[in-house]
Each structure stands twice: as C-alpha cells, then as structure tokens.
Amino acid sequence: LGEKLDESEMQRIDGVVTYATSKGLKIIIDVHNYAKYFGAVIGMPELPPTALGDLWRQIAVRYKQNDLVVFGLMNEPTQLPTEIWLEAANDAIAKIRRAGAKNLILVPGNGWSSARDWMSGKYGTPNAEVMLNVVDPADNFVFEVHQYFDRDFTGTHADCQSPDIGVTSLTPFNHWARGHRKRAFLGEFGAGANPDCLDALDRVLKFMAANNDVWLGWTYWAAGAWWDKDYYTNIEPLDGKDRPQMLILEKYLKTGNAQ
C-alpha cells in the first residue's frame, strides 16, 4: 500500500495483456478486493479513499497506450458508506485521467454492485442517488453491475429461482440507466446447467441485446481451465465438448450483440 507496483508481478500481468490484446481482444484489469486491503475497508484511517487512486495512477501509466485495456476500479465494494465509495472512485478516475489515460473505466456501485439492489438503501444511501455524482473528465466510463439468479442472489447455488428472475432483477436498473442516460456493463453473471437456469441465462442475454443502448457488454463467470470441473457455472469444455451454457452464450456472441 502506497508503494510502487511489484515489478515481477506486473510483468506476469503484462504478458497476459500483451497476448490477449495482440489478438484484438479487450481485457479488463480488475482490482478484485471488495474495497478492502488486508481487512481494512476504504475510509478507515489506515486506508484512506485516496489509496485506491494511488494504485490506479500507476496502473494507468503502465497501460495508457493500449486502448484495448479496460480499467475495472474495484470488484464489489461492500461494508462502507456509499458516499465514501464515490469519493474513492472519483479520486481514482481523476488520477487515471491526469496520468494521460483515456481508457474505458468500469465503475461499480456499493453493496456488492448488485443490479437488483441499485435502488436499495440496505447498504447505505442507494447507488441510484450517490453514483449519479461520478465525475470523469474524459466521459468514458460505464457502471458495472453484477447479478446472479439463485435463491439468495449470491451466485453460490446451482439452482435458479425462475426462468425470468434475471430479467426481473435487471429491469429496474435498466430503466434507471436509460432515464439518466448512463451506460452499463454486466461484469458478473453465471448459471447452472439445469433447464430453468439455461432459460434464465438465455433471457438475460436476449434482454441485454434488446437494450443495447444501455448495455455495452458483459463478462460471464466463469471460464478457463483454472476452475474445478464441477463448478456449476464453469464453461470450460468437458471431455472435448462445450458446456450447455456455452451454447447459449455463443448465440449472442455470433450476433454481435455482446462483447
């Protein structure tokens, strides 16, 4: 904290970024830390809101020449006032822009960045009120939200509440974003391979494609060989065959209605 980036670690990240972007892919660098650092939450004396901006200033300097790199400010901020999260986000955005980076920035909300709870006050002042005060001198940011479809919306169960639960959960946020002329990115969603979940997955992707004035794109959780083969959202091919979820995702990739 407050020091230079670890060069050996950054070189590993550089390798991934260089490889992916050389293929024309966009890649998101995401600080996956829930607005925390070794147990401290942003806003505590030992972790001031400016600490996140100090990190992002260094990342921005490193990748500002590559516009295929997207900056994801933070994964799922939680357990802090929404106003403090806004302060940290605005400070980070300002430092990214002062570093000369024009890259797209993904700005999450408080309360796990839940789309369903965007208007809720259960985590503090609603994102729907506070996050309207995001300031980006380059005007190149979108709001990142997450949404799962299981019994408690945590993404920890293989079941889904109903085929329409995803669309029902996203619709109020979609209306909010359109009403305020904001754009959005669904940074996490995933589903099991049972019929209700596959139907819910298909309906959510269709919904975003139909509302592409709001939705810039999405990233599905989870892909890649790192995941346990039995992890219920895993879309890594099994025994040389695509998972059922991949067959649905691929439909929307082919139409060009998703990223």
N, C-alpha and C positions, 0 to 999 in steps of 0.2 A: 504494500500500500504506500503510495506516494513516492515510489522509486521507479527506475527505468524498467521497461519490459524485459523479461528474461529472454536473452537473445537466442539461446539454444531452443527454447520452446517456440519462439516466433519463427525460427527457420523451419520447424516442422509444419507450422501453420502456413508459412509461405509456400511450401511445397504443394500443399493441398490446393491453395488458392490459385497458384500458377497453373497447375494441371487442369483444374476444373474450368477456369476462365479461358484457357487455351483452346478448349472445346466449344467455346461460345456459351457456356453455362453461366448463369448468375449464381453467386454464392453468398450466403448470409453469415456474417460473423456475429455471433450471439453471445452476450455475456449471460451465462446460464446460472444466475446466482440469487434470484428471488429478492433483490435489493438488499442483500446481506453480504457480510465479509467476516468469516470466522466467528459467526454467532452474533455479531453486531449488525443492527439494522440501520440503513441510511437515516440520518437525522440524530443519531446518538452522538455524544461528544467525540467519541473515538472514530466516528465515521460520518463526517460532515457531508452534506449534499454535493459539495464541490469535488469530493473524491472520485465520483464516477466520471465527471468531466475530465479530470486529470488523466484517467485511464484512456478515455476516448480520444483525447487530444493526441496521444502517442499512436494509437491505432490508426487514426485518421491520417496522420503524417505518413504512415507506412503504406497505406493503400489508396491515397487520394488520386493517384494517376490511373487507377483501374476502375472505370465506372460500372463494371460488372460485379463489383463487390458492394453488397448492401450492408448497412450498419444496423443491427438489432440491439437497441440500447440496453435491454435487460429482459430476462425471462421472468415473467410472472411476479412482479413486485407484490409484496404482501406484508402485513403486520406493521404498517406505517401510515401516517396520515396522508391522504391523497394530495394535500397541498404540499407536503414535503416531497412527495414523489415528483410532482410537477416542477418544483424548484430544481431538483436534481436533473430532471430530463431537460429543462430549458438551459441549464448551465452546460450540460454535455453537448447539446445541439450548438450552442454559441461557440464552444471551444472547437468543435468539429469544423464549423464554418470559418472560424478565424485561422484555423490551420490550412485553409485553402481547399478543403474537400467539399465537393459538390454532390457526393454520393447520396443515393436514396437512404433515408433513415426510417426505421420501423419504431414507432413509439407505442409501447404498451400502456395499459392502464393499471391502476391499483386493484387489489382484490383478485390476484391471480390472472388479471387481464381477461376475466370471463366476459364473453359477449352477453350471455344471459343476465349477468349481474351489472351490466354497464350503467343502468339507471338506479341500481340498488344503493341504499345507504348502510348496508350491514357491515361494510368495511371502512366506513367514514363518509365524508362528502362524496356523492356519486361522481364517477368519472364523467358522466354526461354533463356535469356542471363544470368541474375543475379543468378537465382536459381540453376544453374549448380555448384555454389560455396558453396552449402550446405556441411558442414563438420560434419560427425558423426563417432566418433572413433569406435563405435560398428557396423557400416554399417548396421543398422537395421531401416531404415526409408523408407517411400514412399511419393510421392507427392499426396496431397489431392486436388482435383478439384471439383467444383460444376457446374451443368448445368441444366437449365430449357428450356422448349420448346415453351413458349408462345410468344406473339407478340413482346415483348421487352426483352425477356430472363431473366426477373426478378422473375418469379415464382409467380406473383400476379394476373394472369388471367387464367380462366378455359379453354381457347382455346389453340390450338397448331397451329403453322404456317403450318405444313405439317407432314405427317407420317414419312418423312425421316429427319426432322430437327435435331433430336437428334444425329443421326449417323453423319450427315454432320458437326455438331458442334464439335463432339468429335474426328473426324478423324485426323485433323492436329496435335492435342496434342498427339494422339496415335502414330503417326509417329515420333514426336519429342522424346517421351519417349523411344520408341524402338530404335531409332537411337543413343540415348545416354545411352542405357542400364539402364534405370530408370523404376521403377515400380510405379503404380498409384492406387488411391482409389477414387471412385466417392462418395463423402461424402454427397451430397445433389442432389436429382432429384425427381421430382414428376409430376404427370399428372392428368388431369381431366378424367371423365368417358365417354367422347364423343368418337365416333369411331376413329377420327384422333389421338387423344391423346393416346388411348389404343394401336393403331397401332404403334405410335412413341415409347411408353414405351416398347412394345414387341421387336421392332427393336433394341433399345439401349441395352437391356438385352442380346439379341442374339449376338450383336456386341461385348460386353464385354466377353461373354463366348467364342467367337471365337478367341479373342485376349487375352487369359488368361496368356500369357507370360508378358503382360503389366499390366493387371488389377488384383490386389489382391482381390478386392471385392467391395462392395457398401453398402450404407445405404439409404433407401428410406425415403423421407419426405412427409407425417408424419403419425406416428402410435400412438396408445394409446388413452385412454379414455379422456385425457386432452383436446383434440381438439374439437371444435364446430362440431356438426354432419353434418353441411352443408359446412364445409371447403372442398374445391374441391379436394384436394389431400388425404383427410382422408381415411385411410383403416381400421379404427375401424369398426367391424361388426355393421350393422344397422338392427335392428329388428331381430337379430339372424342370419342374412345372410351376407356372405362375400361381400365386395365391388367388382366391376368388376376389379379394379386394382389389387386386391389381387390374383385373379385367374391367372393373368399373372405373377405376382411376384413368386407365388408358383411353377410355372412350372420350373423356373430356380433354385429355392431352392432344388427342388427334384432331379435335375440332378447332384447336387454337383458342379455346375459351378459358384456358388456365395457364398458369406458369409453374 
